[in-house]
Amino acid sequence: GKNEVVVTGGYYDAPEVLVLKWNGNEFVKKAEWDYPGNYWVYFPWIADVDNDGKNELICNTNRTYVLEWNGNGWNENIVAEHEEYPFGCVAKDSDFDGKPEIHVTFAAPMLKIYEYENGKYVEKASFYWRGEEDTIEAIDVGDVDDDGLPEVAVGTNYVHILQWNGSGYEEEYVIKYTHGLLAVTCIGDMDNDGKNEIHAGMVGRSSRGEEYEAWIFKYGWS
C-alpha cells in the first residue's frame, strides 16, 4: 500500500532497475534488477497487466519483461523479443476491456501492443510507419476526441491517433503539423476544462533549419 521510486538506466555497470523506498529518514534500496549484458531500460511502467490485483513492473531491454515482485526477488515474464531497440512503454487500457495493454515504442517508426490473455502475453497489434521518424518515447493513451473512449497517440515526426474498433486498432487521424523527432507525446487536461489535449515535443531535427518546437493540440479547437 506504499509507493516506491523506480529508477532505470543501466549505463556502465549499474543495474538496469533500482527500486528505492522511504524508511522515514531517507530513501534506501529495496530491490534491483540487473539484466545480463550491456542493455538499458529507458522507460518503465507500473500497472496490473495480468489482472491478478497486484502491480507489475514493465521494463524493456532487447526484450519486453513483466517483473513480478515475490517478496524476495523478481519473477521474470518475457512478453516479446525485439530486433529494434524499445524505448517507450505505457500500460493503459486502450481496448475498453478494463485491463491495461502494454504499448511499446522503438528506435524505429514502430508501435507494438501486447495483452495478457489466457495465461500468456500475446501481440495484439503492430504498426510500422515507413519513412517516418522513430517513435522512441512518444506514446500515451487517453480520450483525445471527447467520445468517452481512449485513443492511442504515438509520435514519429507526425502524431498518429489510433482507436480500438472491436476487432483491431485502426488509425483515426494523423496530425501533420509537427516535425522532427517527437520524443514526447502525452495526453492530459492542460487547460482544466475537463477535456484532454495532446502535447508533443521534438528533440531531434529531420532536416537542417528546423526549429525545436512543442505543440498542444485540442479536438474541435478553432
QUIDAWO-V574913 format. One record per pair of residues at least 24 apart in sequence whose ideal C-beta (glycine too) atoms are under 6 Angstrom apart, sorted by the first residue. I is the first residue (numbers start at 0). J is the second residue. D is the distance in whole Angstrom. If there is no record, write none. Layout:
I,J,D / I,J,D
This chain:
5,43,5 / 7,40,4 / 7,43,5 / 9,38,6 / 9,39,4 / 9,40,6 / 15,40,4 / 16,40,6 / 32,73,6 / 34,60,5 / 41,86,5 / 42,86,6 / 42,87,5 / 42,88,5 / 42,136,5 / 44,88,5 / 44,90,5 / 46,90,4 / 46,99,5 / 48,90,5 / 48,99,5 / 48,101,6 / 48,115,6 / 49,115,5 / 50,98,5 / 57,88,6 / 57,90,6 / 57,101,6 / 59,85,4 / 59,88,6 / 63,103,6 / 78,113,5 / 78,120,4 / 83,107,4 / 86,135,4 / 86,136,5 / 87,136,4 / 87,138,4 / 89,138,5 / 89,139,6 / 89,140,6 / 91,140,4 / 93,140,5 / 93,149,5 / 93,151,5 / 94,163,4 / 102,138,5 / 104,134,4 / 104,138,5 / 105,134,6 / 106,133,5 / 107,133,6 / 108,133,6 / 108,155,5 / 110,134,6 / 110,153,5 / 124,168,5 / 128,155,5 / 131,155,4 / 131,156,6 / 132,156,4 / 132,180,5 / 135,182,5 / 136,182,5 / 137,181,4 / 137,184,4 / 139,184,6 / 139,185,5 / 139,186,4 / 141,186,3 / 141,195,5 / 142,195,6 / 143,186,6 / 143,195,6 / 143,197,6 / 143,218,6 / 144,218,4 / 145,194,5 / 145,218,6 / 152,184,5 / 152,186,6 / 152,197,5 / 154,181,3 / 154,184,4 / 154,199,6 / 156,205,6 / 158,184,6 / 158,199,6 / 174,216,6 / 177,214,6 / 178,209,6 / 179,203,6 / 179,204,5 / 179,205,5 / 179,209,5
